Amino acid sequence: MSWRRYYDFPYYPPAKPIAVDGGIKSKSKRGRFGESWWAKRWIATLESFNIGARLGRGRSYARKGQVTSIDIQKGEVRASVQGTRRKPYSVVIKVKSISSAEWKKVAGVFASQAIFAAKLLSGEMPEKIEDAFKQAGLSLFPEKLNDLATDCSCPDWSNPCKHIAAVYYLLGEEFDRDPFLIFKLRGITREELIELMGGTQPAAFSLPSDPLQDQIASLPPEPLKLDAHSFWGDDNLSDKPFGDVIIPSVAATLPKRLGGFPFWRGERGFIESLEPAYREASRRGLNVIIGEALDHTHRKG
């Protein structure tokens, strides 16, 4: 039996993946992925595997939009990644789930410290949340190699491969948008966790009872009068039936309050893409309202 040295094998330059139209693209154009500490913590788990150049290729795949789909379920992520072959590769990332009994312990720690409940309910991951898990004898993020199991249908012998790495990076960015996805990967949904903590509002933040409001609430509802004239009012309309109409100084305020769209596929960011449409809609709406107001004034004259 003869042995071949590694430099006896021919070198093949990495093949370029097939371009994807409408894939999931990373928001990061350069530099590190993830903005929040918890997203960076997740990505640090991947980078601790020391898979060398595959990390760089994974980042490139994430930025080019080679990942075509990502589905997050309890303890598992399934994704499709377009590589050099015509058929996309199937990626599976499994995270060891925390049992229901263990989650009850964690929820008990959260409930005993109002800051944890308050921040979680506002969509933010408390900085010392890992201390809460340690009090329950657990860890939020995977700590050991057997806490994670990854698989890809590609022929690369390395695990994680660049396709798995691309999904990891995109997951990190998605955790920026919704930190509760980390809990889902560990076996519990947002709704289930809130229920374990005792409801939708921490007891420490409940508002005091208002006797006047309680009295008003106890009164029977007042029936509506079946009179069209009393409903619509008289003909003495104001010269400004619409009040003062102005274009909002900040566009797309409601979407900004709601946050980003899950796994956004556009070339630009979700909010960045919506703002021009909102500005144009405001301009056109103002023109319509001004036109109606002028028409109403002419009719009165």
C-alpha positions in Angstrom: 0.0 0.0 0.0 1.5 3.3 -1.0 0.8 6.7 0.6 0.3 9.9 -1.3 1.5 13.2 0.1 -1.0 16.0 0.3 0.9 18.0 -2.3 0.6 15.1 -4.8 -3.1 15.9 -5.2 -4.1 18.4 -7.9 -5.3 21.8 -6.7 -8.8 22.9 -7.9 -9.8 26.5 -7.3 -13.1 27.0 -5.4 -16.0 26.9 -7.9 -18.4 29.9 -7.9 -21.9 29.1 -6.6 -24.9 29.5 -8.9 -26.3 33.1 -8.5 -29.7 33.3 -6.7 -32.4 35.8 -7.5 -34.3 36.7 -4.3 -32.2 34.9 -1.8 -31.9 35.9 1.9 -29.1 38.5 2.0 -27.2 39.6 5.1 -27.4 43.2 6.2 -23.7 43.1 6.9 -21.7 44.2 3.8 -18.3 43.9 5.6 -17.0 43.4 9.1 -18.7 41.4 11.8 -22.2 40.0 11.7 -24.9 40.8 14.3 -25.3 44.0 16.3 -26.6 42.8 19.7 -24.5 41.0 22.2 -26.7 37.9 22.1 -26.3 37.7 18.3 -22.6 38.0 18.6 -22.6 35.4 21.3 -24.4 32.9 18.9 -21.9 33.6 16.1 -19.0 33.2 18.5 -20.2 29.6 19.0 -19.8 28.9 15.3 -16.4 30.6 15.1 -15.1 28.6 18.0 -15.3 25.5 15.8 -12.1 26.7 14.0 -13.2 25.7 10.5 -10.8 28.1 8.8 -11.5 29.3 5.3 -15.0 27.9 5.3 -16.0 30.7 7.7 -15.0 33.3 5.1 -16.9 31.4 2.3 -19.9 31.1 4.6 -19.9 34.9 5.2 -19.7 35.4 1.4 -22.6 33.1 0.8 -24.7 35.0 3.4 -23.9 38.3 1.9 -24.6 37.2 -1.7 -28.0 35.8 -0.8 -27.1 32.1 -1.5 -29.5 30.9 1.3 -32.9 30.5 -0.3 -35.0 29.5 2.8 -34.7 29.2 6.6 -37.3 27.6 8.8 -36.9 27.8 12.6 -38.7 25.3 14.8 -38.2 24.1 18.4 -34.7 22.8 18.6 -34.1 22.7 14.9 -33.3 24.9 11.9 -33.8 23.7 8.3 -32.5 25.7 5.4 -31.7 25.5 1.7 -28.5 26.9 0.3 -27.6 27.3 -3.4 -24.1 26.1 -4.1 -22.3 25.1 -7.2 -24.7 22.3 -8.1 -28.1 22.9 -9.7 -30.0 21.5 -6.7 -29.7 23.5 -3.5 -28.1 21.8 -0.5 -30.2 21.0 2.5 -28.9 22.2 5.8 -30.1 21.0 9.2 -28.9 22.6 12.5 -30.2 20.9 15.7 -29.8 22.5 19.1 -30.2 20.5 22.3 -33.6 21.4 23.8 -34.1 22.4 27.5 -36.8 20.3 29.1 -40.1 21.6 30.3 -39.1 21.1 33.9 -35.9 23.0 33.4 -37.7 25.9 31.7 -40.0 26.1 34.7 -36.9 26.7 36.9 -35.7 29.4 34.5 -39.1 31.1 34.4 -39.1 31.1 38.2 -35.8 33.0 38.2 -37.1 35.5 35.6 -40.3 36.0 37.6 -38.3 36.8 40.8 -36.3 39.5 39.0 -38.6 42.1 37.4 -35.9 43.5 35.1 -35.6 40.2 33.3 -39.4 40.0 32.6 -39.6 43.7 31.7 -36.8 43.5 29.1 -37.9 40.3 27.6 -41.4 41.5 27.2 -40.1 44.6 25.4 -38.1 42.4 23.0 -34.7 42.9 24.5 -32.3 40.3 25.9 -31.1 41.2 29.4 -27.3 41.4 29.6 -27.2 39.2 32.7 -29.6 36.6 31.5 -26.9 34.0 31.4 -26.6 34.4 35.2 -30.3 33.6 35.5 -29.7 30.3 33.6 -26.7 29.5 35.7 -28.9 29.9 38.8 -31.1 27.2 37.3 -28.0 25.1 36.5 -28.4 25.6 32.7 -27.0 27.6 29.8 -29.0 29.6 27.2 -26.3 29.3 24.5 -24.8 25.9 23.5 -21.7 25.3 25.5 -20.5 21.8 24.4 -20.0 20.3 21.0 -22.8 17.8 21.6 -25.3 20.6 22.3 -25.2 21.2 18.5 -25.7 18.8 15.6 -25.2 20.1 12.0 -25.7 18.3 8.7 -25.5 19.4 5.0 -26.2 17.4 1.9 -23.2 18.8 0.1 -20.1 16.6 -0.6 -17.8 18.7 1.7 -16.3 16.4 4.4 -16.0 19.3 6.8 -18.8 19.9 9.3 -19.8 22.7 9.7 -19.3 23.5 6.0 -19.6 26.9 4.3 -23.3 26.3 3.7 -24.0 25.6 7.4 -21.8 28.7 8.2 -23.9 30.9 5.9 -27.1 29.9 7.8 -25.4 30.4 11.1 -24.5 34.0 10.2 -28.0 34.8 9.0 -29.5 33.3 12.1 -27.3 35.7 14.2 -28.7 38.7 12.3 -32.3 37.3 12.8 -31.7 37.1 16.5 -31.0 40.9 16.4 -34.6 41.3 15.3 -36.2 38.7 17.6 -34.2 37.4 20.6 -37.0 35.0 21.4 -35.9 32.8 18.5 -32.9 31.8 20.7 -35.4 30.5 23.3 -37.3 28.7 20.5 -34.2 26.9 19.4 -33.8 25.8 23.0 -37.3 24.4 23.1 -39.8 27.1 24.1 -41.8 29.8 22.3 -42.3 33.4 23.4 -45.9 32.7 24.3 -45.1 29.6 26.4 -42.3 31.4 28.2 -44.5 34.4 29.0 -47.2 32.0 30.3 -44.6 30.3 32.6 -43.6 33.8 33.9 -47.2 34.3 34.9 -48.9 36.2 32.1 -48.3 39.0 29.7 -47.4 41.7 32.2 -45.1 41.3 35.2 -46.8 41.8 38.5 -44.2 44.3 39.7 -45.3 46.6 36.8 -49.1 46.3 37.2 -50.8 49.7 37.3 -52.7 50.6 40.5 -56.5 50.4 40.5 -58.4 53.6 39.6 -61.8 53.8 41.4 -63.3 56.2 38.9 -62.3 54.0 35.9 -63.6 50.9 37.7 -67.0 52.7 38.3 -67.2 53.7 34.6 -66.3 50.2 33.5 -69.1 48.8 35.6 -71.8 50.9 33.9 -73.9 49.3 31.2 -73.0 50.4 27.6 -75.0 53.3 26.2 -77.1 52.3 23.2 -76.6 54.1 19.9 -79.4 56.2 18.6 -81.0 55.0 15.4 -80.9 58.4 13.9 -78.8 59.2 10.9 -78.9 62.9 11.5 -77.5 62.7 15.0 -74.8 60.2 13.8 -73.6 62.3 10.8 -74.2 65.8 12.4 -75.6 68.9 10.8 -74.4 70.7 7.7 -72.4 73.4 9.6 -69.1 71.9 8.7 -65.8 73.7 9.5 -63.9 75.4 6.8 -61.2 72.8 7.6 -63.1 69.5 7.7 -59.8 67.6 7.8 -58.1 69.8 10.4 -54.5 70.7 9.9 -53.1 68.2 7.4 -49.3 67.9 7.2 -46.8 65.4 6.0 -45.2 63.5 8.9 -41.7 64.6 9.7 -40.7 60.9 10.0 -41.7 58.4 7.4 -42.9 54.8 8.1 -43.3 55.3 11.8 -45.5 52.3 12.3 -43.2 49.8 10.5 -40.3 51.2 12.5 -42.2 50.5 15.7 -43.0 46.9 14.5 -39.3 46.2 13.7 -37.7 44.4 10.8 -39.3 41.8 8.5 -38.2 38.2 9.1 -35.4 37.1 6.8 -35.8 40.1 4.5 -34.8 39.4 0.9 -34.5 42.9 -0.6 -31.3 44.5 -1.8 -31.9 47.2 0.8 -33.1 47.0 4.3 -36.8 46.5 5.1 -37.3 50.0 6.6 -35.0 51.6 4.1 -37.1 50.1 1.3 -40.4 51.3 2.8 -39.5 54.9 3.6 -39.7 56.2 -0.1 -43.1 54.6 -0.6 -44.4 56.2 2.6 -43.1 59.6 1.6 -44.7 59.4 -1.8 -48.0 58.2 -0.3 -48.0 61.1 2.1 -47.3 63.5 -0.7 -50.1 62.1 -2.9 -52.5 61.9 0.1 -51.9 65.5 0.9 -52.7 66.5 -2.7 -55.9 64.5 -2.6 -57.0 66.0 0.7 -56.1 69.6 -0.3 -58.1 69.1 -3.6 -61.1 67.8 -1.6 -60.9 70.7 0.8 -60.7 73.3 -2.0 -63.7 71.6 -3.7 -65.7 71.8 -0.5 -64.8 75.5 -0.1 -66.0 76.3 -3.7 -69.3 74.4 -3.1 -69.9 76.4 0.1 -69.2 79.7 -1.8 
